[in-house]
Every structure is written in structure tokens, then in C-alpha cells.
Amino acid sequence: MSPAVGNTPDDDLVFKALASPTRRRILDLLREDTRTTGELCALLSSLDRTTVLQHLRVLERAELVTGRKIGRERHLALAPLPIKRIHDRWIKDYMDAAVELLDHLDRPSDRDAD
């Protein structure tokens, strides 16, 4: 495995943000398309607007969501870089090791040649 990069406060914010199923649902919706705050509230109709806005603040602090105001609307988009940073540090090396193990298991052993 490659040397681990030190844990940063930003990583802690990302993990905290990703811990919530509601926030992961918001990220899934933004992965599909850029949406306004109103559209997100409509798609998450089981939550009141204040709750959706609180979840969005957590996602914005973790830099997982970016927003810009156009007229009276706030357009939100997924910012995937923090997730990539987590992937590169915590998942990629383990995934590579698992693929290598599976490749090794798939090869015929020396005993099979006899």
C-alpha cells in the first residue's frame, strides 16, 4: 500500500456528512443533476425545508456541495473532489489488493499442471 496521507479536519467533515442517509440521498440527487434548493425540498417531501437546509449546510461545510445564486434561486451541484480524496486514501489500495488476490486465486497452481 502507498503511504497514508495524514487525516485532515476536512476528512472528518466529509465522513460526518456521509454518515447520514438523508445527506447521501441529497448527494445522489445532485449526482443526477444540478438542482435548486426548492427542487431538493420537493424531492425530499418527508422533510421540512429547514431540515433540508440544515443537511445542505453540513454538506457545504464538507465541500461536497457547491451553490450559486441565480436570481431568486439557489442552484446546487455535487462537488466530488472530497469523495475522491476519501476513495484514494481509504478504498483504492484495498480494492487493488482485493483484485490482486482474486487474480492469484484464478491462476492455475503448479499442482494443477501435474
N, CA, C and O atoms as a GROMACS GRO file, in nm:
protein
  456
    1MET      N    1   0.083  -0.118   0.000
    1MET     CA    2   0.000   0.000   0.000
    1MET      C    3   0.087   0.124   0.000
    1MET      O    4   0.198   0.125   0.053
    2SER      N    5   0.034   0.228  -0.061
    2SER     CA    6   0.108   0.354  -0.062
    2SER      C    7   0.100   0.417   0.076
    2SER      O    8   0.009   0.387   0.153
    3PRO      N    9   0.195   0.504   0.108
    3PRO     CA   10   0.193   0.567   0.240
    3PRO      C   11   0.065   0.648   0.259
    3PRO      O   12   0.018   0.716   0.168
    4ALA      N   13   0.011   0.639   0.378
    4ALA     CA   14  -0.115   0.709   0.408
    4ALA      C   15  -0.089   0.857   0.426
    4ALA      O   16   0.010   0.898   0.487
    5VAL      N   17  -0.178   0.934   0.375
    5VAL     CA   18  -0.176   1.077   0.395
    5VAL      C   19  -0.241   1.103   0.530
    5VAL      O   20  -0.336   1.033   0.566
    6GLY      N   21  -0.194   1.199   0.602
    6GLY     CA   22  -0.250   1.227   0.734
    6GLY      C   23  -0.396   1.265   0.727
    6GLY      O   24  -0.441   1.329   0.631
    7ASN      N   25  -0.470   1.226   0.828
    7ASN     CA   26  -0.610   1.262   0.837
    7ASN      C   27  -0.621   1.412   0.857
    7ASN      O   28  -0.551   1.469   0.941
    8THR      N   29  -0.708   1.476   0.783
    8THR     CA   30  -0.726   1.619   0.796
    8THR      C   31  -0.863   1.648   0.853
    8THR      O   32  -0.953   1.564   0.844
    9PRO      N   33  -0.882   1.766   0.912
    9PRO     CA   34  -1.016   1.802   0.960
    9PRO      C   35  -1.119   1.796   0.848
    9PRO      O   36  -1.236   1.766   0.872
   10ASP      N   37  -1.075   1.826   0.724
   10ASP     CA   38  -1.168   1.819   0.612
   10ASP      C   39  -1.221   1.677   0.594
   10ASP      O   40  -1.339   1.658   0.564
   11ASP      N   41  -1.134   1.577   0.612
   11ASP     CA   42  -1.179   1.437   0.600
   11ASP      C   43  -1.284   1.406   0.706
   11ASP      O   44  -1.382   1.336   0.678
   12ASP      N   45  -1.265   1.458   0.827
   12ASP     CA   46  -1.362   1.435   0.933
   12ASP      C   47  -1.498   1.494   0.896
   12ASP      O   48  -1.602   1.434   0.922
   13LEU      N   49  -1.497   1.612   0.834
   13LEU     CA   50  -1.623   1.674   0.791
   13LEU      C   51  -1.691   1.591   0.683
   13LEU      O   52  -1.813   1.578   0.682
   14VAL      N   53  -1.612   1.535   0.592
   14VAL     CA   54  -1.667   1.452   0.484
   14VAL      C   55  -1.730   1.326   0.543
   14VAL      O   56  -1.842   1.290   0.507
   15PHE      N   57  -1.657   1.258   0.632
   15PHE     CA   58  -1.712   1.136   0.693
   15PHE      C   59  -1.839   1.167   0.771
   15PHE      O   60  -1.936   1.090   0.765
   16LYS      N   61  -1.841   1.278   0.844
   16LYS     CA   62  -1.961   1.316   0.919
   16LYS      C   63  -2.078   1.340   0.823
   16LYS      O   64  -2.190   1.296   0.847
   17ALA      N   65  -2.049   1.410   0.714
   17ALA     CA   66  -2.155   1.439   0.616
   17ALA      C   67  -2.208   1.311   0.553
   17ALA      O   68  -2.329   1.296   0.534
   18LEU      N   69  -2.118   1.219   0.520
   18LEU     CA   70  -2.159   1.095   0.454
   18LEU      C   71  -2.227   0.996   0.549
   18LEU      O   72  -2.287   0.899   0.504
   19ALA      N   73  -2.219   1.020   0.679
   19ALA     CA   74  -2.278   0.928   0.777
   19ALA      C   75  -2.430   0.930   0.776
   19ALA      O   76  -2.494   0.835   0.823
   20SER      N   77  -2.488   1.033   0.723
   20SER     CA   78  -2.634   1.047   0.725
   20SER      C   79  -2.696   0.994   0.596
   20SER      O   80  -2.657   1.036   0.487
   21PRO      N   81  -2.794   0.904   0.608
   21PRO     CA   82  -2.863   0.856   0.487
   21PRO      C   83  -2.933   0.968   0.410
   21PRO      O   84  -2.940   0.965   0.288
   22THR      N   85  -2.983   1.067   0.483
   22THR     CA   86  -3.050   1.180   0.416
   22THR      C   87  -2.950   1.259   0.333
   22THR      O   88  -2.979   1.296   0.219
   23ARG      N   89  -2.834   1.285   0.389
   23ARG     CA   90  -2.733   1.359   0.314
   23ARG      C   91  -2.681   1.278   0.196
   23ARG      O   92  -2.651   1.335   0.090
   24ARG      N   93  -2.669   1.147   0.211
   24ARG     CA   94  -2.628   1.064   0.096
   24ARG      C   95  -2.736   1.068  -0.012
   24ARG      O   96  -2.704   1.067  -0.131
   25ARG      N   97  -2.862   1.073   0.027
   25ARG     CA   98  -2.972   1.084  -0.070
   25ARG      C   99  -2.963   1.217  -0.145
   25ARG      O  100  -2.983   1.222  -0.266
   26ILE      N  101  -2.933   1.324  -0.073
   26ILE     CA  102  -2.917   1.455  -0.137
   26ILE      C  103  -2.803   1.449  -0.239
   26ILE      O  104  -2.816   1.501  -0.350
   27LEU      N  105  -2.692   1.388  -0.201
   27LEU     CA  106  -2.578   1.376  -0.294
   27LEU      C  107  -2.616   1.292  -0.416
   27LEU      O  108  -2.573   1.323  -0.527
   28ASP      N  109  -2.694   1.186  -0.396
   28ASP     CA  110  -2.741   1.105  -0.510
   28ASP      C  111  -2.826   1.190  -0.604
   28ASP      O  112  -2.811   1.181  -0.726
   29LEU      N  113  -2.913   1.272  -0.548
   29LEU     CA  114  -2.998   1.358  -0.631
   29LEU      C  115  -2.913   1.460  -0.708
   29LEU      O  116  -2.941   1.489  -0.824
   30LEU      N  117  -2.811   1.513  -0.643
   30LEU     CA  118  -2.724   1.610  -0.710
   30LEU      C  119  -2.629   1.544  -0.809
   30LEU      O  120  -2.584   1.608  -0.904
   31ARG      N  121  -2.601   1.417  -0.788
   31ARG     CA  122  -2.518   1.345  -0.885
   31ARG      C  123  -2.594   1.329  -1.016
   31ARG      O  124  -2.536   1.331  -1.124
   32GLU      N  125  -2.726   1.313  -1.005
   32GLU     CA  126  -2.809   1.301  -1.125
   32GLU      C  127  -2.814   1.431  -1.204
   32GLU      O  128  -2.810   1.431  -1.327
   33ASP      N  129  -2.822   1.544  -1.131
   33ASP     CA  130  -2.837   1.672  -1.199
   33ASP      C  131  -2.822   1.786  -1.098
   33ASP      O  132  -2.843   1.766  -0.978
   34THR      N  133  -2.787   1.904  -1.146
   34THR     CA  134  -2.788   2.024  -1.063
   34THR      C  135  -2.933   2.053  -1.029
   34THR      O  136  -3.022   2.038  -1.112
   35ARG      N  137  -2.956   2.096  -0.905
   35ARG     CA  138  -3.094   2.121  -0.863
   35ARG      C  139  -3.100   2.249  -0.779
   35ARG      O  140  -3.001   2.290  -0.718
   36THR      N  141  -3.216   2.308  -0.778
   36THR     CA  142  -3.236   2.423  -0.690
   36THR      C  143  -3.272   2.372  -0.550
   36THR      O  144  -3.308   2.256  -0.532
   37THR      N  145  -3.260   2.461  -0.453
   37THR     CA  146  -3.299   2.425  -0.316
   37THR      C  147  -3.445   2.383  -0.314
   37THR      O  148  -3.481   2.286  -0.248
   38GLY      N  149  -3.529   2.455  -0.385
   38GLY     CA  150  -3.672   2.421  -0.390
   38GLY      C  151  -3.697   2.284  -0.449
   38GLY      O  152  -3.783   2.210  -0.400
   39GLU      N  153  -3.623   2.248  -0.554
   39GLU     CA  154  -3.638   2.115  -0.614
   39GLU      C  155  -3.599   2.006  -0.515
   39GLU      O  156  -3.666   1.903  -0.504
   40LEU      N  157  -3.490   2.028  -0.442
   40LEU     CA  158  -3.449   1.929  -0.342
   40LEU      C  159  -3.554   1.915  -0.234
   40LEU      O  160  -3.585   1.803  -0.191
   41CYS      N  161  -3.609   2.026  -0.189
   41CYS     CA  162  -3.714   2.020  -0.087
   41CYS      C  163  -3.835   1.942  -0.138
   41CYS      O  164  -3.896   1.865  -0.063
   42ALA      N  165  -3.871   1.962  -0.263
   42ALA     CA  166  -3.984   1.890  -0.320
   42ALA      C  167  -3.955   1.740  -0.331
   42ALA      O  168  -4.043   1.658  -0.306
   43LEU      N  169  -3.833   1.706  -0.368
   43LEU     CA  170  -3.796   1.565  -0.381
   43LEU      C  171  -3.780   1.496  -0.246
   43LEU      O  172  -3.792   1.374  -0.236
   44LEU      N  173  -3.754   1.573  -0.143
   44LEU     CA  174  -3.743   1.520  -0.006
   44LEU      C  175  -3.864   1.565   0.074
   44LEU      O  176  -3.850   1.623   0.182
   45SER      N  177  -3.980   1.538   0.021
   45SER     CA  178  -4.105   1.593   0.077
   45SER      C  179  -4.136   1.545   0.219
   45SER      O  180  -4.218   1.606   0.288
   46SER      N  181  -4.072   1.437   0.264
   46SER     CA  182  -4.095   1.391   0.401
   46SER      C  183  -4.022   1.480   0.504
   46SER      O  184  -4.045   1.468   0.624
   47LEU      N  185  -3.936   1.569   0.454
   47LEU     CA  186  -3.862   1.660   0.542
   47LEU      C  187  -3.911   1.803   0.521
   47LEU      O  188  -3.949   1.841   0.410
   48ASP      N  189  -3.910   1.882   0.628
   48ASP     CA  190  -3.945   2.023   0.609
   48ASP      C  191  -3.824   2.098   0.553
   48ASP      O  192  -3.711   2.050   0.558
   49ARG      N  193  -3.851   2.215   0.500
   49ARG     CA  194  -3.748   2.294   0.432
   49ARG      C  195  -3.629   2.325   0.524
   49ARG      O  196  -3.514   2.319   0.480
   50THR      N  197  -3.656   2.356   0.650
   50THR     CA  198  -3.549   2.388   0.744
   50THR      C  199  -3.454   2.270   0.763
   50THR      O  200  -3.333   2.288   0.770
   51THR      N  201  -3.509   2.149   0.770
   51THR     CA  202  -3.426   2.029   0.786
   51THR      C  203  -3.339   2.007   0.663
   51THR      O  204  -3.221   1.975   0.675
   52VAL      N  205  -3.397   2.024   0.546
   52VAL     CA  206  -3.319   2.009   0.421
   52VAL      C  207  -3.206   2.111   0.419
   52VAL      O  208  -3.093   2.077   0.384
   53LEU      N  209  -3.234   2.234   0.457
   53LEU     CA  210  -3.131   2.339   0.459
   53LEU      C  211  -3.021   2.308   0.561
   53LEU      O  212  -2.904   2.338   0.536
   54GLN      N  213  -3.057   2.249   0.674
   54GLN     CA  214  -2.955   2.210   0.772
   54GLN      C  215  -2.863   2.102   0.714
   54GLN      O  216  -2.741   2.109   0.731
   55HIS      N  217  -2.921   2.004   0.646
   55HIS     CA  218  -2.841   1.900   0.582
   55HIS      C  219  -2.750   1.961   0.474
   55HIS      O  220  -2.634   1.921   0.460
   56LEU      N  221  -2.802   2.055   0.400
   56LEU     CA  222  -2.721   2.120   0.296
   56LEU      C  223  -2.604   2.197   0.357
   56LEU      O  224  -2.495   2.198   0.300
   57ARG      N  225  -2.625   2.260   0.471
   57ARG     CA  226  -2.514   2.332   0.537
   57ARG      C  227  -2.401   2.235   0.575
   57ARG      O  228  -2.283   2.268   0.560
   58VAL      N  229  -2.438   2.117   0.625
   58VAL     CA  230  -2.336   2.017   0.661
   58VAL      C  231  -2.259   1.975   0.536
   58VAL      O  232  -2.137   1.963   0.538
   59LEU      N  233  -2.332   1.952   0.426
   59LEU     CA  234  -2.268   1.912   0.300
   59LEU      C  235  -2.179   2.023   0.245
   59LEU      O  236  -2.072   1.996   0.190
   60GLU      N  237  -2.221   2.147   0.260
   60GLU     CA  238  -2.140   2.259   0.211
   60GLU      C  239  -2.014   2.278   0.297
   60GLU      O  240  -1.907   2.307   0.243
   61ARG      N  241  -2.026   2.260   0.429
   61ARG     CA  242  -1.907   2.270   0.515
   61ARG      C  243  -1.804   2.164   0.479
   61ARG      O  244  -1.684   2.187   0.490
   62ALA      N  245  -1.852   2.047   0.438
   62ALA     CA  246  -1.762   1.938   0.396
   62ALA      C  247  -1.716   1.956   0.251
   62ALA      O  248  -1.640   1.875   0.199
   63GLU      N  249  -1.763   2.063   0.187
   63GLU     CA  250  -1.730   2.095   0.048
   63GLU      C  251  -1.774   1.986  -0.049
   63GLU      O  252  -1.712   1.965  -0.153
   64LEU      N  253  -1.884   1.918  -0.014
   64LEU     CA  254  -1.942   1.816  -0.102
   64LEU      C  255  -2.046   1.875  -0.196
   64LEU      O  256  -2.085   1.812  -0.295
   65VAL      N  257  -2.092   1.995  -0.164
   65VAL     CA  258  -2.194   2.063  -0.244
   65VAL      C  259  -2.151   2.207  -0.264
   65VAL      O  260  -2.101   2.272  -0.172
   66THR      N  261  -2.170   2.256  -0.385
   66THR     CA  262  -2.148   2.398  -0.412
   66THR      C  263  -2.280   2.460  -0.454
   66THR      O  264  -2.366   2.393  -0.511
   67GLY      N  265  -2.294   2.587  -0.426
   67GLY     CA  266  -2.417   2.656  -0.462
   67GLY      C  267  -2.388   2.792  -0.520
   67GLY      O  268  -2.290   2.858  -0.484
   68ARG      N  269  -2.475   2.834  -0.608
   68ARG     CA  270  -2.465   2.971  -0.660
   68ARG      C  271  -2.605   3.024  -0.679
   68ARG      O  272  -2.698   2.950  -0.713
   69LYS      N  273  -2.617   3.151  -0.657
   69LYS     CA  274  -2.747   3.215  -0.667
   69LYS      C  275  -2.767   3.268  -0.808
   69LYS      O  276  -2.682   3.337  -0.863
   70ILE      N  277  -2.881   3.233  -0.865
   70ILE     CA  278  -2.921   3.285  -0.995
   70ILE      C  279  -3.060   3.345  -0.976
   70ILE      O  280  -3.159   3.273  -0.962
   71GLY      N  281  -3.065   3.477  -0.977
   71GLY     CA  282  -3.192   3.543  -0.947
   71GLY      C  283  -3.232   3.512  -0.803
   71GLY      O  284  -3.155   3.536  -0.710
   72ARG      N  285  -3.352   3.460  -0.786
   72ARG     CA  286  -3.401   3.425  -0.653
   72ARG      C  287  -3.372   3.280  -0.617
   72ARG      O  288  -3.396   3.238  -0.504
   73GLU      N  289  -3.321   3.205  -0.714
   73GLU     CA  290  -3.298   3.061  -0.691
   73GLU      C  291  -3.153   3.034  -0.655
   73GLU      O  292  -3.061   3.103  -0.699
   74ARG      N  293  -3.136   2.932  -0.575
   74ARG     CA  294  -3.001   2.884  -0.540
   74ARG      C  295  -2.981   2.749  -0.607
   74ARG      O  296  -3.052   2.653  -0.576
   75HIS      N  297  -2.887   2.741  -0.699
   75HIS     CA  298  -2.859   2.619  -0.774
   75HIS      C  299  -2.744   2.544  -0.706
   75HIS      O  300  -2.639   2.601  -0.678
   76LEU      N  301  -2.767   2.417  -0.681
   76LEU     CA  302  -2.671   2.335  -0.608
   76LEU      C  303  -2.616   2.226  -0.698
   76LEU      O  304  -2.687   2.173  -0.784
   77ALA      N  305  -2.489   2.194  -0.678
   77ALA     CA  306  -2.423   2.089  -0.757
   77ALA      C  307  -2.334   2.005  -0.666
   77ALA      O  308  -2.285   2.053  -0.564
   78LEU      N  309  -2.315   1.881  -0.706
   78LEU     CA  310  -2.225   1.792  -0.635
   78LEU      C  311  -2.081   1.834  -0.661
   78LEU      O  312  -2.045   1.868  -0.774
   79ALA      N  313  -2.000   1.833  -0.558
   79ALA     CA  314  -1.856   1.860  -0.569
   79ALA      C  315  -1.784   1.731  -0.530
   79ALA      O  316  -1.765   1.706  -0.411
   80PRO      N  317  -1.744   1.649  -0.626
   80PRO     CA  318  -1.696   1.515  -0.596
   80PRO      C  319  -1.552   1.504  -0.544
   80PRO      O  320  -1.512   1.395  -0.503
   81LEU      N  321  -1.475   1.611  -0.544
   81LEU     CA  322  -1.335   1.601  -0.503
   81LEU      C  323  -1.313   1.546  -0.362
   81LEU      O  324  -1.224   1.464  -0.343
   82PRO      N  325  -1.392   1.588  -0.261
   82PRO     CA  326  -1.371   1.530  -0.128
   82PRO      C  327  -1.396   1.378  -0.125
   82PRO      O  328  -1.327   1.306  -0.052
   83ILE      N  329  -1.491   1.330  -0.202
   83ILE     CA  330  -1.518   1.186  -0.208
   83ILE      C  331  -1.402   1.115  -0.276
   83ILE      O  332  -1.364   1.005  -0.235
   84LYS      N  333  -1.346   1.176  -0.379
   84LYS     CA  334  -1.230   1.116  -0.446
   84LYS      C  335  -1.112   1.109  -0.350
   84LYS      O  336  -1.038   1.010  -0.349
   85ARG      N  337  -1.094   1.213  -0.271
   85ARG     CA  338  -0.984   1.214  -0.174
   85ARG      C  339  -1.000   1.099  -0.073
   85ARG      O  340  -0.903   1.032  -0.039
   86ILE      N  341  -1.122   1.076  -0.028
   86ILE     CA  342  -1.151   0.965   0.064
   86ILE      C  343  -1.126   0.833  -0.007
   86ILE      O  344  -1.065   0.742   0.050
   87HIS      N  345  -1.172   0.821  -0.130
   87HIS     CA  346  -1.150   0.699  -0.208
   87HIS      C  347  -1.001   0.669  -0.223
   87HIS      O  348  -0.957   0.557  -0.198
   88ASP      N  349  -0.926   0.770  -0.262
   88ASP     CA  350  -0.783   0.749  -0.285
   88ASP      C  351  -0.711   0.706  -0.158
   88ASP      O  352  -0.617   0.626  -0.163
   89ARG      N  353  -0.755   0.759  -0.046
   89ARG     CA  354  -0.686   0.725   0.080
   89ARG      C  355  -0.736   0.595   0.140
   89ARG      O  356  -0.656   0.515   0.188
   90TRP      N  357  -0.866   0.571   0.140
   90TRP     CA  358  -0.923   0.462   0.218
   90TRP      C  359  -0.969   0.342   0.138
   90TRP      O  360  -0.983   0.233   0.194
   91ILE      N  361  -0.992   0.358   0.010
   91ILE     CA  362  -1.053   0.248  -0.066
   91ILE      C  363  -0.961   0.193  -0.174
   91ILE      O  364  -0.951   0.072  -0.189
   92LYS      N  365  -0.895   0.279  -0.248
   92LYS     CA  366  -0.820   0.237  -0.367
   92LYS      C  367  -0.719   0.126  -0.339
   92LYS      O  368  -0.719   0.026  -0.409
   93ASP      N  369  -0.634   0.143  -0.238
   93ASP     CA  370  -0.532   0.042  -0.210
   93ASP      C  371  -0.594  -0.092  -0.171
   93ASP      O  372  -0.545  -0.198  -0.209
   94TYR      N  373  -0.703  -0.087  -0.093
   94TYR     CA  374  -0.770  -0.211  -0.054
   94TYR      C  375  -0.835  -0.278  -0.174
   94TYR      O  376  -0.834  -0.401  -0.186
   95MET      N  377  -0.890  -0.198  -0.263
   95MET     CA  378  -0.951  -0.252  -0.384
   95MET      C  379  -0.845  -0.317  -0.472
   95MET      O  380  -0.866  -0.426  -0.525
   96ASP      N  381  -0.731  -0.250  -0.488
   96ASP     CA  382  -0.622  -0.306  -0.569
   96ASP      C  383  -0.574  -0.438  -0.510
   96ASP      O  384  -0.549  -0.533  -0.585
   97ALA      N  385  -0.561  -0.446  -0.377
   97ALA     CA  386  -0.517  -0.569  -0.312
   97ALA      C  387  -0.619  -0.681  -0.332
   97ALA      O  388  -0.580  -0.796  -0.353
   98ALA      N  389  -0.748  -0.649  -0.327
   98ALA     CA  390  -0.852  -0.750  -0.347
   98ALA      C  391  -0.849  -0.803  -0.490
   98ALA      O  392  -0.865  -0.923  -0.511
   99VAL      N  393  -0.830  -0.716  -0.588
   99VAL     CA  394  -0.822  -0.759  -0.727
   99VAL      C  395  -0.701  -0.848  -0.748
   99VAL      O  396  -0.709  -0.949  -0.819
  100GLU      N  397  -0.589  -0.812  -0.687
  100GLU     CA  398  -0.467  -0.894  -0.698
  100GLU      C  399  -0.490  -1.033  -0.637
  100GLU      O  400  -0.448  -1.133  -0.695
  101LEU      N  401  -0.557  -1.039  -0.523
  101LEU     CA  402  -0.587  -1.167  -0.458
  101LEU      C  403  -0.677  -1.252  -0.547
  101LEU      O  404  -0.653  -1.371  -0.564
  102LEU      N  405  -0.779  -1.193  -0.603
  102LEU     CA  406  -0.870  -1.266  -0.692
  102LEU      C  407  -0.797  -1.316  -0.815
  102LEU      O  408  -0.822  -1.428  -0.862
  103ASP      N  409  -0.707  -1.234  -0.868
  103ASP     CA  410  -0.628  -1.275  -0.984
  103ASP      C  411  -0.540  -1.394  -0.948
  103ASP      O  412  -0.526  -1.487  -1.027
  104HIS      N  413  -0.482  -1.390  -0.830
  104HIS     CA  414  -0.397  -1.501  -0.785
  104HIS      C  415  -0.479  -1.629  -0.769
  104HIS      O  416  -0.432  -1.736  -0.805
  105LEU      N  417  -0.599  -1.618  -0.716
  105LEU     CA  418  -0.685  -1.735  -0.696
  105LEU      C  419  -0.732  -1.794  -0.828
  105LEU      O  420  -0.758  -1.914  -0.838
  106ASP      N  421  -0.742  -1.709  -0.930
  106ASP     CA  422  -0.791  -1.751  -1.061
  106ASP      C  423  -0.684  -1.825  -1.141
  106ASP      O  424  -0.717  -1.899  -1.234
  107ARG      N  425  -0.556  -1.806  -1.108
  107ARG     CA  426  -0.447  -1.870  -1.183
  107ARG      C  427  -0.436  -2.017  -1.144
  107ARG      O  428  -0.454  -2.051  -1.027
  108PRO      N  429  -0.407  -2.103  -1.241
  108PRO     CA  430  -0.388  -2.243  -1.205
  108PRO      C  431  -0.260  -2.258  -1.121
  108PRO      O  432  -0.158  -2.195  -1.150
  109SER      N  433  -0.266  -2.342  -1.021
  109SER     CA  434  -0.148  -2.363  -0.936
  109SER      C  435  -0.054  -2.462  -1.002
  109SER      O  436  -0.090  -2.529  -1.100
  110ASP      N  437   0.067  -2.471  -0.948
  110ASP     CA  438   0.166  -2.567  -1.000
  110ASP      C  439   0.116  -2.709  -0.988
  110ASP      O  440   0.148  -2.793  -1.073
  111ARG      N  441   0.038  -2.739  -0.884
  111ARG     CA  442  -0.013  -2.875  -0.866
  111ARG      C  443  -0.109  -2.914  -0.978
  111ARG      O  444  -0.117  -3.031  -1.015
  112ASP      N  445  -0.184  -2.815  -1.032
  112ASP     CA  446  -0.279  -2.845  -1.138
  112ASP      C  447  -0.209  -2.887  -1.266
  112ASP      O  448  -0.269  -2.955  -1.349
  113ALA      N  449  -0.084  -2.848  -1.283
  113ALA     CA  450  -0.008  -2.880  -1.405
  113ALA      C  451   0.030  -3.028  -1.410
  113ALA      O  452   0.053  -3.081  -1.518
  114ASP      N  453   0.036  -3.096  -1.293
  114ASP     CA  454   0.076  -3.237  -1.291
  114ASP      C  455  -0.035  -3.329  -1.338
  114ASP      O  456  -0.017  -3.450  -1.342
   0.00000   0.00000   0.00000
